[in-house]
Amino acid sequence: MPRHAASMLLGLATALLTIVSHGVRADNAISPGFPYGSQKVRGVNLGGWLVLEPWITPSLFDATGNDNIVDEWTFGQLQSRSDAESALQNHWNTFYTEADFAAIAAAGLNHVRVPIGYWAFEVGPGEPFIQGQLPYLQKAVTWAGNHGLKVIVDLHGAPGSQNGFDNSGQKMSFPHWHSNATNVARTSAVIQTIAGMFDTNTNVVPVIAPLNEPAGYDGSDVLSVTRQYWLDSYGNIRFPFGSSQQSNTLVLIHDAFQSLSYWNGFMTAPDHQGVALDTHIYQVFSNSDVAQSQQDHINSACGQAGGLGSVRSWSPAMTDCAKYLNGRGVGARYDGSYPGSSYVGSCTGMSGPASSFSASYKTFLGKFWEAQVVSYESGAGWIQWLWKAEDGTADEWSYQAGLSNGWIPSNPTTRMYSNICS
């Protein structure tokens, strides 16, 4: 899940995962563990669990009593090791359990996307990251299999940070992943490990995403390294057996914040098969986005319809009011507390617990949710960010809260506003 930096630069609007036609529908070389193209993808992201994000679990950060702890790097660096380890262990044990996977399946969903950082696999000298996530990734796959869910394993953070976002593990003004060959080699080694973990379990783990959101907007150097890394990742994911034998794993590459046309002809059949392109667009991370009316947000969602090979990742949120969404200690554009923004409205009643939401706001959330579902199911389907945040936090983003409070139906094929995009 991207945050303020990319969105501020690009002014993007909802998140789109485009399954390239040659990568799935015309690909006879692999047999994915899900019938992409013939069955709709309906899923959720399990953000904030195995990679910390301050806005998803603000109390975890507030409990440190240190305002300089803003990401997982500083979480391990700026407090006692024992305190950090204890907090993380409790978080991993409790934030997601098999009951969540059962609830996700019961809600009629079929996919979960699980972000994980490189430090779960290896930590270099001087890096303060705390390990222990891997058993929970394995549990996630087991629980998903138990309840008929498919898993997208998403490498969310790379050494040196691929984008400088807090959700890459280390917040910084300019990323360093691409400028150090050792960083890239370490990342490739992690992908080899992930591919090897699940190469014979593609019925449950049909997709691996080798890196979330490399910052292509930072220039040609980033893009050059990223393009080569995608090629290397294809080899690592599709050929994990040390032979010419191929896996049935779909390779999901991010667009590095470039236009779809930039990637035309890249990793196409017959040389590359089973490849998908992931494009992220949001409606809350720019001044113009948060200034839109409710109907403008709905119209924008409806305008995203089309594309037989598209699966889209998105949120019903219309503001950036969620606490720490733009970074710990950083304000919101919507209420003008974010640097360089202008007041649009009060954040009171726009984020936090659903109990603070008005009936009309809940109705809008339902309409916006449905508009996006209708639009995105004209393609291959959708994955909402996210299943849940901490209790009483960012409920407008939460699928779980939407179910509990009535703006998301118990069956995702139910339409409460049948003409929403007419």
Sequence and secondary structure as in RCSB ss.txt:
>XXXX:A:sequence
MPRHAASMLLGLATALLTIVSHGVRADNAISPGFPYGSQKVRGVNLGGWLVLEPWITPSLFDATGNDNIVDEWTF
GQLQSRSDAESALQNHWNTFYTEADFAAIAAAGLNHVRVPIGYWAFEVGPGEPFIQGQLPYLQKAVTWAGNHGLK
VIVDLHGAPGSQNGFDNSGQKMSFPHWHSNATNVARTSAVIQTIAGMFDTNTNVVPVIAPLNEPAGYDGSDVLSV
TRQYWLDSYGNIRFPFGSSQQSNTLVLIHDAFQSLSYWNGFMTAPDHQGVALDTHIYQVFSNSDVAQSQQDHINS
ACGQAGGLGSVRSWSPAMTDCAKYLNGRGVGARYDGSYPGSSYVGSCTGMSGPASSFSASYKTFLGKFWEAQVVS
YESGAGWIQWLWKAEDGTADEWSYQAGLSNGWIPSNPTTRMYSNICS
>XXXX:A:secstr
   HHHHHHH   EEEEE  GGGTTT  S   SS BTTB EEEEE TTSSS  TTTSHHHHHTTT TT  SHHHH
HHSS HHHHHHHHHHHHHHSS HHHHHHHHHTT  EEEEEEEGGGT   TT       HHHHHHHHHHHHHTT E
EEEEEEE TT SS  GGGTS  SS  STT HHHHHHHHHHHHHHHHHHTT TTT  EEES S   GGG HHHHHH
HHHHHHHHHHHHH TTSSS     EEEEE TT  GGGGTTTT TTTS SEEEEEEE SSSSHHHHTS HHHHHHH
HHTT   TTEEEEE S  SS STTTTSTT   TTTT STT       TTTSS GGGS HHHHHHHHHHHHHHHHH
HTTTTEEEES S  STTS GGG HHHHHHHTSS SSTT  SSTTTT 
